[in-house]
Amino acid sequence: MASYVPPASFGGDPPTRRDDEIGLQSESRTVDIGKVLDDGPFTGFQKLIVLLAALSVIFDGCDTQVIGFAIPVLIKEWGIARNAFAPVVAAGLIGMGIGSACAGLFADRFGRRWAVIGSVLVFGFATAAISLAPNPTVVAVLRFVAGLGIGGAVPTAATLTAEYTPIPFRTIAITVTILCVPLGGMFAGLFSSVILPAYGWRVLFLTGGVLPLVLAIVLLFALPESPRFLSRRPHRWKELTKLLGRMSRHVTDDASFVDVREQSAEKHVGFTALFKDGRASDTIAIWCAFFMCLLAIYAAFSWLPSMLANGGLSVRQAGYGLTLYNLGGAIGALACAVIIGRFGSRGPLLLCCFGAAASVGLLMTVNVVQHVSLLMAGLFAHGLFVNAVQVAMVALCAHVYPTGVRATGTASAFSFGRMGSIVSAFAGAAIITAGGASSYLLMLGAAMTVVLIALALVRRHIPRSIR
């Protein structure tokens, strides 16, 4: 018989608990993996997994944004126009879109572990190789390859985090993982400001590629598979039993597993399941929100330094502007996660969308050269609201989609978001060239207004906490 053995408590024998309180089916005595994971403790081992997932996203965010810092230097060194780099930016974003879609399907079929590790290896190698590029065409090809890995890392890392984290901590854990994208951007901004002036763009890309390759080696030895993924594969139940032991959830060696909560919601599997069981309208609304939100974010990642430099700021000041944008995003995402954990996702998300659009309106009144401090404060505020929305939407995906299609659902949302980022690659360059800063900011504000409308239409928002 399978049995769940709770850890002994200090001062005597562990208290007697009913089977349904510890995740056991009373008739078959099999382990309900969902109840064991969702309602159990958040152990140090689980927190380590979240940390490893977060580290992969930090380097993902770094390699995503490093091109934005390098473009002004490359334009000057190679003597080419800003529009010539639109295909370079777009190539990376197209790769991200394809990578997101493929990684989600791969993760749901073959496991979250290899999806994360493979993504990190791909973008690490490709980013390092850009250091040898002789012209923009080669940079574009390598950015496409890097994009395949960059696009796959975030949704699969978020899925792994969701499936290792108990329900009371899930939103904040996913948020901590995803906000590592702006943290990675901050990291890229800080070492770009040091490396670019002293060593040039080639060392910048080499550094940005070697560091994730080191992390990939660590992940090979330290990152286990998702317990929920393992529970659906009987031939890997012994592996799951050992993994649960490391999480202080001890079961007998002959344990069998079910996932009552989520399997009851999984009447369909595969991509088409995103449109069944009443999820079609939510899926479409979420895709629309991801499209417009990532359009706004990548317009900043790719073109904000160029826009600021075009407005009269130095390359260093332009880099600081994007760094503050990312810093605001990290703070906003954390604050939003805490609020969502208490009040649910609908109100906080809509409020942040409004704040993102309103902050753009305020930025349009600021003279870039005369009021640098006010400009930086505005960029910080805009980054706070926009990134809070983007990160919280990943937690929303984890809530809307059950385990069998969670990676596919999250990755498909990111894929549509990458389409928005591809649009931003061309629209950003064209709008800055034709209309300057005001037109660029207007585009950001309009995008976040559409996100507000789309999220208002989502029915399955994360509910208020009853604690």
Sine and cosine of phi, psi and omega as CSV:
sin_phi,cos_phi,sin_psi,cos_psi,sin_omega,cos_omega
0.00,0.00,0.54,-0.84,0.06,-1.00
-1.00,-0.01,0.64,-0.77,0.05,-1.00
-0.54,-0.84,0.53,-0.85,0.04,-1.00
-0.99,-0.13,0.83,-0.56,-0.05,-1.00
-0.95,-0.33,0.96,-0.28,-0.01,-1.00
-0.93,0.36,0.49,-0.87,0.01,-1.00
-0.86,0.51,0.60,-0.80,0.02,-1.00
-0.91,0.41,0.61,-0.79,0.03,-1.00
-1.00,-0.08,0.36,-0.93,0.01,-1.00
-0.95,0.30,0.65,-0.76,0.13,-0.99
1.00,-0.04,0.25,0.97,0.04,-1.00
0.50,-0.87,-0.11,-0.99,-0.01,-1.00
-0.94,0.34,0.47,-0.88,0.04,-1.00
-0.90,0.43,0.56,-0.83,-0.04,-1.00
-0.92,0.39,0.50,-0.87,0.05,-1.00
-0.95,0.31,0.70,-0.71,-0.01,-1.00
-0.76,-0.65,0.56,-0.83,0.07,-1.00
-0.93,0.38,0.49,-0.87,-0.02,-1.00
-0.83,0.55,-0.66,0.75,-0.08,-1.00
-0.96,0.28,-0.16,0.99,0.06,-1.00
-1.00,0.05,-0.28,0.96,-0.07,-1.00
-0.88,-0.48,0.22,0.98,0.12,-0.99
1.00,0.03,0.40,0.92,0.02,-1.00
-0.96,-0.28,0.61,-0.79,0.15,-0.99
-0.99,0.14,0.83,-0.56,-0.14,-0.99
-0.89,0.45,-0.51,0.86,-0.04,-1.00
-1.00,0.08,-0.79,0.62,-0.07,-1.00
-1.00,0.03,-0.23,0.97,-0.04,-1.00
0.85,0.52,0.45,0.90,0.09,-1.00
-1.00,0.04,0.36,-0.93,-0.08,-1.00
-1.00,0.06,0.80,-0.60,0.11,-0.99
-1.00,0.10,0.99,-0.14,-0.12,-0.99
-0.88,0.47,-0.56,0.83,0.00,-1.00
-0.89,0.45,-0.72,0.69,-0.02,-1.00
-0.93,0.37,-0.64,0.77,0.01,-1.00
-0.88,0.48,-0.67,0.74,-0.03,-1.00
-0.98,0.18,-0.71,0.71,-0.12,-0.99
-0.94,0.34,-0.57,0.82,-0.11,-0.99
-0.96,-0.28,-0.03,1.00,-0.03,-1.00
-1.00,0.08,-0.09,-1.00,-0.01,-1.00
-0.96,0.27,0.33,-0.94,0.08,-1.00
-0.98,-0.18,1.00,-0.05,-0.16,-0.99
-0.99,0.16,0.19,-0.98,0.03,-1.00
-0.88,0.48,-0.59,0.81,0.02,-1.00
-0.89,0.45,-0.68,0.73,0.04,-1.00
-0.89,0.45,-0.64,0.77,0.03,-1.00
-0.91,0.42,-0.55,0.84,0.07,-1.00
-0.90,0.44,-0.65,0.76,0.02,-1.00
-0.89,0.45,-0.68,0.73,0.04,-1.00
-0.87,0.49,-0.65,0.76,0.03,-1.00
-0.89,0.46,-0.69,0.72,0.01,-1.00
-0.90,0.44,-0.66,0.75,0.06,-1.00
-0.89,0.45,-0.65,0.76,0.00,-1.00
-0.90,0.43,-0.62,0.78,0.02,-1.00
-0.90,0.44,-0.63,0.78,0.03,-1.00
-0.90,0.44,-0.57,0.82,0.00,-1.00
-0.97,0.25,-0.54,0.84,0.07,-1.00
-0.86,0.52,-0.74,0.67,-0.01,-1.00
-0.95,0.32,-0.50,0.87,0.13,-0.99
-0.87,0.50,-0.75,0.66,0.02,-1.00
-0.90,0.44,-0.59,0.80,0.03,-1.00
-0.90,0.44,-0.75,0.66,-0.04,-1.00
-0.96,0.29,-0.42,0.91,0.09,-1.00
-0.89,0.45,-0.69,0.72,-0.19,-0.98
-0.99,-0.12,-0.19,0.98,-0.08,-1.00
-0.88,0.47,-0.50,0.87,0.01,-1.00
-0.90,0.43,-0.57,0.82,0.01,-1.00
-0.89,0.45,-0.60,0.80,0.03,-1.00
-0.96,0.28,-0.50,0.87,-0.07,-1.00
-0.99,0.13,-0.44,0.90,-0.11,-0.99
-0.82,0.57,-0.74,0.67,0.00,-1.00
-0.85,0.53,-0.59,0.81,0.01,-1.00
-0.95,0.32,-0.67,0.74,0.01,-1.00
-0.91,0.42,-0.63,0.78,0.05,-1.00
-0.85,0.52,-0.69,0.73,-0.02,-1.00
-0.95,0.31,-0.68,0.73,-0.06,-1.00
-0.93,0.36,-0.65,0.76,-0.05,-1.00
-1.00,-0.06,-0.09,1.00,0.06,-1.00
0.88,0.48,0.71,0.71,-0.02,-1.00
-0.85,-0.53,0.25,-0.97,-0.05,-1.00
-0.98,0.19,0.35,-0.94,0.02,-1.00
-0.86,0.52,-0.66,0.75,-0.03,-1.00
-0.88,0.48,-0.38,0.92,0.01,-1.00
-0.92,0.39,-0.34,0.94,0.00,-1.00
-1.00,-0.05,-0.08,1.00,0.05,-1.00
-0.86,0.50,-0.69,0.72,0.06,-1.00
-0.89,0.45,-0.54,0.84,0.03,-1.00
-0.90,0.43,-0.74,0.67,0.02,-1.00
-0.90,0.44,-0.69,0.72,-0.03,-1.00
-0.90,0.43,-0.61,0.79,-0.01,-1.00
-0.87,0.50,-0.69,0.72,0.05,-1.00
-0.89,0.46,-0.64,0.77,-0.03,-1.00
-0.95,0.31,-0.58,0.82,0.10,-1.00
-0.89,0.46,-0.69,0.72,0.07,-1.00
-0.86,0.51,-0.63,0.77,0.02,-1.00
-0.90,0.45,-0.66,0.75,0.01,-1.00
-0.89,0.45,-0.72,0.70,0.03,-1.00
-0.91,0.41,-0.67,0.74,0.00,-1.00
-0.88,0.47,-0.65,0.76,0.02,-1.00
-0.88,0.48,-0.75,0.66,-0.04,-1.00
-0.90,0.44,-0.73,0.68,-0.05,-1.00
-0.93,0.37,-0.64,0.77,-0.03,-1.00
-0.91,0.42,-0.61,0.80,0.02,-1.00
-0.90,0.44,-0.73,0.68,0.03,-1.00
-0.90,0.43,-0.66,0.76,0.04,-1.00
-0.88,0.48,-0.71,0.70,-0.05,-1.00
-0.91,0.42,-0.61,0.79,0.01,-1.00
-0.95,0.30,-0.39,0.92,-0.01,-1.00
-0.99,-0.14,-0.67,0.74,-0.13,-0.99
-0.93,-0.38,-0.16,0.99,0.06,-1.00
0.86,-0.51,0.49,-0.87,-0.02,-1.00
-0.96,0.27,-0.55,0.83,-0.09,-1.00
-0.85,0.52,-0.81,0.59,-0.06,-1.00
-0.95,0.33,-0.46,0.89,0.06,-1.00
-0.90,0.43,-0.67,0.74,0.02,-1.00
-0.93,0.38,-0.77,0.64,-0.05,-1.00
-0.88,0.47,-0.71,0.71,0.00,-1.00
-0.88,0.48,-0.63,0.77,0.01,-1.00
-0.89,0.46,-0.70,0.71,-0.02,-1.00
-0.90,0.44,-0.67,0.74,0.02,-1.00
-0.88,0.48,-0.69,0.73,-0.06,-1.00
-0.90,0.43,-0.78,0.62,-0.06,-1.00
-0.96,0.29,-0.41,0.91,0.07,-1.00
-0.92,0.38,-0.77,0.64,0.00,-1.00
-0.88,0.47,-0.72,0.69,-0.08,-1.00
-0.92,0.40,-0.65,0.76,0.01,-1.00
-0.91,0.42,-0.67,0.75,0.04,-1.00
-0.88,0.47,-0.60,0.80,-0.03,-1.00
-0.93,0.37,-0.43,0.90,0.02,-1.00
-0.87,0.49,-0.43,0.90,0.00,-1.00
-0.88,0.48,-0.30,0.95,0.00,-1.00
-0.98,-0.20,0.03,1.00,-0.10,-0.99
-0.92,0.40,0.72,-0.70,-0.01,-1.00
-1.00,-0.06,-0.24,0.97,-0.08,-1.00
-0.35,-0.94,0.18,-0.98,-0.04,-1.00
-0.88,0.48,-0.50,0.87,0.00,-1.00
-0.89,0.45,-0.70,0.71,0.03,-1.00
-0.92,0.40,-0.64,0.77,0.06,-1.00
-0.86,0.51,-0.67,0.74,-0.01,-1.00
-0.89,0.46,-0.69,0.72,0.00,-1.00
-0.89,0.45,-0.71,0.70,-0.03,-1.00
-0.94,0.33,-0.55,0.84,0.09,-1.00
-0.91,0.41,-0.57,0.82,0.07,-1.00
-0.89,0.46,-0.72,0.69,0.01,-1.00
-0.90,0.44,-0.71,0.70,0.04,-1.00
-0.86,0.51,-0.62,0.79,0.00,-1.00
-0.87,0.49,-0.55,0.84,0.05,-1.00
-0.85,0.53,-0.68,0.73,0.02,-1.00
-0.97,0.23,-0.67,0.75,0.00,-1.00
-0.87,0.50,-0.67,0.74,0.00,-1.00
-0.92,0.40,-0.51,0.86,-0.04,-1.00
-0.99,0.12,-0.45,0.89,-0.15,-0.99
-0.92,0.38,-0.72,0.70,-0.14,-0.99
-0.92,0.40,-0.80,0.60,-0.03,-1.00
-0.90,0.43,-0.59,0.81,0.00,-1.00
-0.96,0.27,-0.58,0.81,0.09,-1.00
-0.91,0.42,-0.63,0.78,0.03,-1.00
-0.91,0.42,-0.65,0.76,0.04,-1.00
-0.90,0.44,-0.70,0.72,0.03,-1.00
-0.87,0.49,-0.69,0.73,0.03,-1.00
-0.88,0.48,-0.72,0.70,-0.02,-1.00
-0.86,0.51,-0.61,0.79,-0.09,-1.00
-1.00,0.08,-0.12,0.99,0.11,-0.99
-0.98,-0.21,-0.15,0.99,-0.19,-0.98
-0.94,-0.34,0.76,-0.65,0.09,-1.00
-0.87,0.50,0.43,-0.90,-0.09,-1.00
-0.80,0.60,-0.71,0.71,-0.06,-1.00
-0.88,0.47,-0.38,0.93,-0.06,-1.00
-0.94,-0.34,0.01,1.00,-0.21,-0.98
-0.92,0.40,-0.73,0.68,-0.05,-1.00
-0.88,0.48,-0.69,0.72,-0.02,-1.00
-0.93,0.36,-0.58,0.81,0.01,-1.00
-0.92,0.39,-0.70,0.71,0.04,-1.00
-0.89,0.46,-0.65,0.76,0.00,-1.00
-0.89,0.46,-0.71,0.70,0.02,-1.00
-0.86,0.51,-0.63,0.77,0.01,-1.00
-0.91,0.41,-0.76,0.65,-0.11,-0.99
-0.96,0.26,-0.53,0.85,0.00,-1.00
-0.93,0.37,-0.13,0.99,0.10,-0.99
-0.93,0.38,-0.25,0.97,0.13,-0.99
-0.90,0.45,-0.82,0.58,0.09,-1.00
-0.91,0.42,-0.50,0.86,0.08,-1.00
-0.90,0.44,-0.64,0.77,0.08,-1.00
-0.90,0.44,-0.59,0.81,0.07,-1.00
-0.90,0.43,-0.63,0.77,0.08,-1.00
-0.88,0.47,-0.69,0.72,0.03,-1.00
-0.87,0.50,-0.71,0.71,0.03,-1.00
-0.88,0.47,-0.64,0.76,0.00,-1.00
-0.91,0.42,-0.65,0.76,-0.04,-1.00
-0.93,0.36,-0.74,0.68,-0.03,-1.00
-0.98,0.19,-0.33,0.94,0.13,-0.99
-0.92,0.39,-0.63,0.78,-0.01,-1.00
-0.91,0.41,-0.38,0.93,0.04,-1.00
-1.00,-0.05,-0.73,0.69,-0.13,-0.99
-0.97,0.25,-0.68,0.73,-0.07,-1.00
-0.85,0.53,-0.77,0.63,-0.01,-1.00
-0.92,0.40,-0.54,0.84,-0.12,-0.99
-1.00,-0.03,-0.62,0.79,-0.15,-0.99
-0.84,-0.55,-0.25,0.97,0.04,-1.00
1.00,-0.06,0.12,-0.99,-0.11,-0.99
-0.95,0.32,-0.45,0.90,-0.02,-1.00
-0.92,0.40,-0.68,0.74,0.05,-1.00
-0.92,0.38,-0.54,0.84,0.04,-1.00
-0.87,0.50,-0.75,0.66,-0.01,-1.00
-0.94,0.34,-0.59,0.81,0.04,-1.00
-0.89,0.46,-0.70,0.71,0.04,-1.00
-0.89,0.45,-0.68,0.73,-0.01,-1.00
-0.91,0.41,-0.32,0.95,0.03,-1.00
-1.00,-0.10,-0.61,0.79,-0.06,-1.00
-0.93,0.36,-0.64,0.76,-0.04,-1.00
-0.86,0.50,-0.73,0.68,0.06,-1.00
-0.92,0.40,-0.46,0.89,0.07,-1.00
-0.91,0.41,-0.60,0.80,0.08,-1.00
-0.90,0.44,-0.68,0.73,0.03,-1.00
-0.88,0.47,-0.64,0.77,-0.01,-1.00
-0.86,0.51,-0.61,0.79,0.04,-1.00
-0.90,0.43,-0.67,0.74,0.04,-1.00
-0.88,0.47,-0.69,0.72,-0.02,-1.00
-0.90,0.44,-0.58,0.81,0.02,-1.00
-0.84,0.55,-0.58,0.81,-0.05,-1.00
-1.00,-0.10,-0.42,0.91,-0.19,-0.98
-0.93,-0.38,-0.31,0.95,-0.12,-0.99
-0.99,-0.10,0.89,-0.45,0.05,-1.00
-1.00,0.01,0.12,-0.99,0.03,-1.00
-0.98,0.21,0.34,-0.94,0.05,-1.00
-0.92,0.40,0.76,-0.66,0.02,-1.00
-0.89,0.46,-0.57,0.82,0.02,-1.00
-0.93,0.38,-0.60,0.80,0.07,-1.00
-0.90,0.44,-0.70,0.71,-0.01,-1.00
-0.90,0.43,-0.55,0.84,-0.07,-1.00
-0.90,0.44,-0.34,0.94,-0.02,-1.00
-1.00,-0.05,0.09,1.00,-0.02,-1.00
-0.77,-0.64,1.00,-0.08,-0.09,-1.00
-0.81,0.59,-0.53,0.85,-0.02,-1.00
-0.94,0.35,-0.15,0.99,0.02,-1.00
-0.91,-0.42,0.29,0.96,-0.03,-1.00
-0.92,0.39,-0.53,0.85,0.05,-1.00
-0.90,0.43,-0.64,0.77,0.08,-1.00
-0.89,0.46,-0.65,0.76,0.02,-1.00
-0.91,0.41,-0.64,0.77,0.01,-1.00
-0.86,0.51,-0.71,0.71,0.03,-1.00
-0.91,0.41,-0.63,0.77,0.01,-1.00
-0.90,0.44,-0.67,0.74,0.03,-1.00
-0.89,0.45,-0.57,0.82,0.06,-1.00
-0.88,0.48,-0.62,0.79,0.04,-1.00
-0.93,0.36,-0.30,0.95,0.01,-1.00
-0.98,-0.17,0.25,0.97,-0.02,-1.00
0.88,0.48,0.57,0.82,0.09,-1.00
-0.79,-0.62,1.00,0.03,-0.17,-0.99
-1.00,0.03,0.77,-0.64,0.08,-1.00
-0.77,-0.64,0.32,-0.95,0.01,-1.00
-0.95,0.31,0.34,-0.94,-0.11,-0.99
-0.90,0.44,-0.43,0.90,-0.03,-1.00
-0.99,-0.15,0.39,0.92,-0.04,-1.00
-0.90,0.43,0.55,-0.83,0.17,-0.99
-0.89,-0.46,0.37,-0.93,-0.20,-0.98
-0.75,-0.67,0.58,-0.81,0.16,-0.99
-0.71,-0.70,0.22,-0.97,0.06,-1.00
-0.73,-0.68,0.99,0.13,-0.18,-0.98
-0.87,0.49,-0.72,0.69,-0.09,-1.00
-0.87,0.49,-0.76,0.65,-0.14,-0.99
-1.00,0.05,-0.55,0.84,0.02,-1.00
-0.91,0.40,-0.47,0.88,0.06,-1.00
-0.93,0.36,-0.40,0.92,0.02,-1.00
-1.00,-0.06,-0.11,0.99,-0.07,-1.00
-0.97,-0.23,0.96,0.27,0.07,-1.00
-0.98,0.19,-0.32,0.95,0.01,-1.00
-0.68,-0.74,0.42,-0.91,0.05,-1.00
-0.76,-0.65,0.18,-0.98,-0.01,-1.00
1.00,0.09,-0.02,-1.00,-0.10,-1.00
-0.87,0.49,-0.62,0.79,-0.05,-1.00
-0.91,0.41,-0.34,0.94,0.02,-1.00
-0.90,0.43,-0.35,0.94,0.02,-1.00
-0.92,0.40,-0.29,0.96,-0.06,-1.00
-0.92,-0.40,0.16,0.99,-0.02,-1.00
-0.90,-0.44,0.12,-0.99,0.00,-1.00
0.84,0.54,0.57,0.82,0.07,-1.00
0.98,0.20,0.24,0.97,-0.06,-1.00
-0.99,-0.14,-0.04,1.00,-0.12,-0.99
-0.87,0.49,-0.75,0.66,-0.06,-1.00
-0.92,0.39,-0.61,0.79,0.04,-1.00
-0.92,0.40,-0.65,0.76,0.01,-1.00
-0.88,0.47,-0.72,0.69,0.00,-1.00
-0.90,0.43,-0.68,0.74,0.02,-1.00
-0.90,0.43,-0.66,0.75,0.01,-1.00
-0.91,0.41,-0.67,0.74,0.05,-1.00
-0.86,0.51,-0.70,0.72,0.00,-1.00
-0.88,0.47,-0.69,0.73,-0.01,-1.00
-0.90,0.43,-0.67,0.74,0.04,-1.00
-0.89,0.45,-0.68,0.73,-0.02,-1.00
-0.83,0.56,-0.79,0.61,-0.10,-1.00
-0.97,0.25,-0.57,0.82,-0.01,-1.00
-0.94,0.35,-0.68,0.73,0.03,-1.00
-0.95,0.30,-0.44,0.90,0.15,-0.99
-0.86,0.51,-0.73,0.68,-0.01,-1.00
-0.91,0.42,-0.68,0.73,-0.06,-1.00
-0.93,0.38,-0.71,0.70,-0.05,-1.00
-0.97,0.25,-0.38,0.92,0.16,-0.99
-0.89,0.46,-0.57,0.82,0.07,-1.00
-0.97,0.25,-0.74,0.68,-0.02,-1.00
-0.84,0.55,-0.69,0.72,-0.14,-0.99
-1.00,0.04,-0.55,0.83,-0.20,-0.98
-0.84,-0.55,-0.16,0.99,-0.02,-1.00
-0.86,0.51,-0.74,0.68,0.04,-1.00
-0.86,0.52,-0.64,0.76,0.02,-1.00
-0.92,0.40,-0.64,0.77,0.02,-1.00
-0.89,0.46,-0.67,0.74,0.00,-1.00
-0.93,0.36,-0.65,0.76,0.04,-1.00
-0.91,0.42,-0.62,0.79,0.04,-1.00
-0.91,0.41,-0.45,0.89,0.01,-1.00
-0.99,0.12,-0.07,1.00,0.08,-1.00
0.89,-0.46,-0.03,1.00,0.02,-1.00
-1.00,0.08,0.37,-0.93,0.05,-1.00
-0.97,0.26,0.25,-0.97,0.03,-1.00
-0.87,0.50,-0.63,0.78,0.01,-1.00
-0.91,0.41,-0.70,0.72,0.03,-1.00
-0.90,0.44,-0.63,0.77,0.03,-1.00
-0.89,0.46,-0.64,0.77,0.06,-1.00
-0.90,0.44,-0.64,0.77,0.05,-1.00
-0.89,0.46,-0.57,0.82,0.01,-1.00
-0.88,0.48,-0.70,0.71,0.03,-1.00
-0.94,0.34,-0.55,0.83,0.05,-1.00
-0.89,0.45,-0.68,0.73,0.04,-1.00
-0.92,0.39,-0.60,0.80,0.09,-1.00
-0.84,0.55,-0.71,0.70,0.00,-1.00
-0.94,0.34,-0.61,0.79,0.04,-1.00
-0.88,0.47,-0.71,0.71,0.07,-1.00
-0.86,0.51,-0.63,0.78,0.02,-1.00
-0.89,0.46,-0.67,0.75,0.01,-1.00
-0.90,0.44,-0.72,0.69,-0.01,-1.00
-0.91,0.41,-0.69,0.73,0.00,-1.00
-0.89,0.45,-0.65,0.76,0.00,-1.00
-0.90,0.44,-0.68,0.74,0.03,-1.00
-0.90,0.44,-0.73,0.69,-0.01,-1.00
-0.89,0.45,-0.66,0.75,-0.01,-1.00
-0.91,0.42,-0.64,0.77,0.01,-1.00
-0.89,0.46,-0.68,0.73,0.02,-1.00
-0.89,0.46,-0.68,0.73,0.00,-1.00
-0.92,0.40,-0.67,0.75,0.02,-1.00
-0.90,0.44,-0.61,0.79,0.03,-1.00
-0.86,0.50,-0.41,0.91,-0.02,-1.00
-0.98,-0.21,-0.64,0.77,-0.15,-0.99
-0.92,-0.40,0.04,1.00,-0.06,-1.00
1.00,0.08,0.05,-1.00,-0.17,-0.99
-0.99,-0.13,-0.39,0.92,-0.14,-0.99
-0.88,0.48,-0.86,0.51,-0.06,-1.00
-0.87,0.49,-0.77,0.63,0.01,-1.00
-0.87,0.50,-0.63,0.77,0.01,-1.00
-0.91,0.41,-0.70,0.71,0.00,-1.00
-0.91,0.41,-0.61,0.79,0.03,-1.00
-0.90,0.43,-0.65,0.76,0.01,-1.00
-0.92,0.39,-0.60,0.80,0.07,-1.00
-0.87,0.49,-0.69,0.72,0.03,-1.00
-0.89,0.46,-0.69,0.73,0.02,-1.00
-0.89,0.46,-0.61,0.80,0.02,-1.00
-0.90,0.43,-0.69,0.72,0.01,-1.00
-0.93,0.37,-0.65,0.76,-0.02,-1.00
-0.91,0.41,-0.63,0.78,0.00,-1.00
-0.91,0.42,-0.53,0.85,0.08,-1.00
-0.90,0.43,-0.66,0.75,0.04,-1.00
-0.86,0.51,-0.64,0.77,0.03,-1.00
-0.93,0.36,-0.62,0.78,0.01,-1.00
-0.89,0.45,-0.52,0.85,-0.02,-1.00
-0.92,0.39,-0.28,0.96,0.01,-1.00
-1.00,-0.05,-0.06,1.00,-0.11,-0.99
-1.00,-0.09,0.73,-0.68,0.14,-0.99
-0.99,0.17,0.88,-0.48,-0.14,-0.99
-0.85,0.52,-0.71,0.71,-0.10,-1.00
-0.99,0.17,-0.64,0.76,-0.10,-0.99
-0.98,0.19,-0.44,0.90,-0.08,-1.00
-0.76,-0.65,0.91,0.42,-0.07,-1.00
-0.89,0.45,-0.69,0.73,-0.03,-1.00
-0.89,0.46,-0.67,0.74,0.02,-1.00
-0.92,0.40,-0.61,0.79,0.06,-1.00
-0.87,0.48,-0.72,0.70,-0.02,-1.00
-0.90,0.45,-0.63,0.77,0.04,-1.00
-0.90,0.44,-0.64,0.77,0.03,-1.00
-0.91,0.41,-0.65,0.76,0.05,-1.00
-0.90,0.43,-0.63,0.78,0.07,-1.00
-0.86,0.51,-0.73,0.68,-0.03,-1.00
-0.91,0.42,-0.69,0.73,0.00,-1.00
-0.90,0.44,-0.70,0.72,0.05,-1.00
-0.88,0.48,-0.60,0.80,0.02,-1.00
-0.85,0.53,-0.77,0.63,-0.07,-1.00
-0.96,0.30,-0.71,0.70,-0.08,-1.00
-0.91,0.42,-0.74,0.67,-0.03,-1.00
-0.94,0.33,-0.50,0.87,0.11,-0.99
-0.87,0.50,-0.67,0.74,0.03,-1.00
-0.90,0.43,-0.75,0.66,-0.07,-1.00
-0.88,0.47,-0.72,0.70,-0.03,-1.00
-0.92,0.40,-0.69,0.72,-0.01,-1.00
-0.90,0.43,-0.50,0.86,0.02,-1.00
-0.92,0.40,-0.45,0.89,0.07,-1.00
-0.93,0.38,-0.68,0.74,0.09,-1.00
-0.88,0.47,-0.59,0.81,0.05,-1.00
-0.89,0.47,-0.66,0.75,0.06,-1.00
-0.87,0.49,-0.68,0.73,0.01,-1.00
-0.88,0.47,-0.48,0.87,0.03,-1.00
-0.98,0.17,-0.65,0.76,-0.09,-1.00
-0.95,0.31,-0.61,0.79,-0.12,-0.99
-0.96,-0.29,0.72,-0.69,0.04,-1.00
-0.97,0.23,0.09,-1.00,-0.16,-0.99
-0.82,0.57,-0.71,0.71,-0.10,-1.00
-0.87,0.50,-0.43,0.90,0.00,-1.00
-0.78,-0.63,0.27,0.96,-0.07,-1.00
-0.91,0.42,-0.74,0.67,0.00,-1.00
-0.91,0.41,-0.65,0.76,0.03,-1.00
-0.90,0.44,-0.69,0.72,0.00,-1.00
-0.90,0.43,-0.71,0.70,0.01,-1.00
-0.91,0.41,-0.70,0.71,-0.03,-1.00
-0.92,0.39,-0.59,0.81,0.02,-1.00
-0.91,0.41,-0.61,0.80,0.07,-1.00
-0.89,0.46,-0.68,0.73,0.05,-1.00
-0.90,0.43,-0.58,0.82,0.01,-1.00
-0.88,0.47,-0.69,0.72,0.06,-1.00
-0.92,0.39,-0.58,0.82,0.08,-1.00
-0.88,0.47,-0.63,0.78,0.02,-1.00
-0.90,0.44,-0.53,0.85,0.08,-1.00
-0.88,0.48,-0.64,0.76,0.08,-1.00
-0.90,0.44,-0.62,0.78,0.02,-1.00
-0.93,0.37,-0.54,0.84,0.08,-1.00
-0.90,0.44,-0.69,0.72,0.06,-1.00
-0.85,0.53,-0.64,0.77,-0.03,-1.00
-0.90,0.44,-0.50,0.87,-0.01,-1.00
-0.87,0.49,-0.70,0.72,-0.02,-1.00
-1.00,0.08,-0.66,0.75,-0.03,-1.00
-0.90,0.43,-0.64,0.77,-0.01,-1.00
-0.87,0.50,-0.75,0.66,-0.01,-1.00
-0.89,0.45,-0.70,0.71,-0.05,-1.00
-0.92,0.38,-0.67,0.74,-0.06,-1.00
-0.94,0.35,-0.66,0.76,0.03,-1.00
-0.90,0.44,-0.67,0.75,-0.02,-1.00
-0.92,0.40,-0.67,0.74,-0.10,-1.00
-1.00,0.08,-0.66,0.75,-0.14,-0.99
-0.88,-0.47,-0.12,0.99,0.03,-1.00
0.97,0.24,-0.29,-0.96,-0.13,-0.99
-0.89,0.46,-0.63,0.77,-0.08,-1.00
-0.89,0.45,-0.68,0.74,0.03,-1.00
-0.92,0.39,-0.62,0.79,0.04,-1.00
-0.88,0.48,-0.73,0.69,0.00,-1.00
-0.92,0.39,-0.59,0.81,0.04,-1.00
-0.88,0.48,-0.62,0.78,0.05,-1.00
-0.87,0.49,-0.68,0.74,0.02,-1.00
-0.89,0.45,-0.69,0.73,0.00,-1.00
-0.90,0.43,-0.67,0.74,0.01,-1.00
-0.90,0.43,-0.64,0.77,0.00,-1.00
-0.88,0.48,-0.70,0.71,-0.04,-1.00
-0.95,0.31,-0.42,0.91,0.10,-0.99
-0.92,0.39,-0.65,0.76,0.05,-1.00
-0.91,0.41,-0.62,0.78,0.05,-1.00
-0.86,0.50,-0.68,0.74,0.02,-1.00
-0.84,0.54,-0.73,0.69,-0.02,-1.00
-0.90,0.43,-0.70,0.72,-0.03,-1.00
-0.89,0.46,-0.70,0.71,-0.03,-1.00
-0.94,0.34,-0.45,0.89,0.08,-1.00
-0.92,0.40,-0.40,0.92,-0.03,-1.00
-1.00,0.02,-0.20,0.98,0.01,-1.00
-0.94,0.35,0.75,-0.67,-0.04,-1.00
-1.00,-0.04,-0.60,0.80,-0.10,-0.99
-1.00,-0.05,0.87,0.49,0.09,-1.00
-0.96,0.29,0.40,-0.92,0.10,-1.00
-0.86,0.50,0.79,-0.61,-0.08,-1.00
-0.98,0.22,0.23,-0.97,0.10,-1.00
-0.89,0.45,0.53,-0.85,0.06,-1.00
-0.96,0.29,0.63,-0.77,0.05,-1.00
-0.99,-0.16,0.08,1.00,0.01,-1.00
-0.97,0.26,0.00,0.00,0.00,0.00
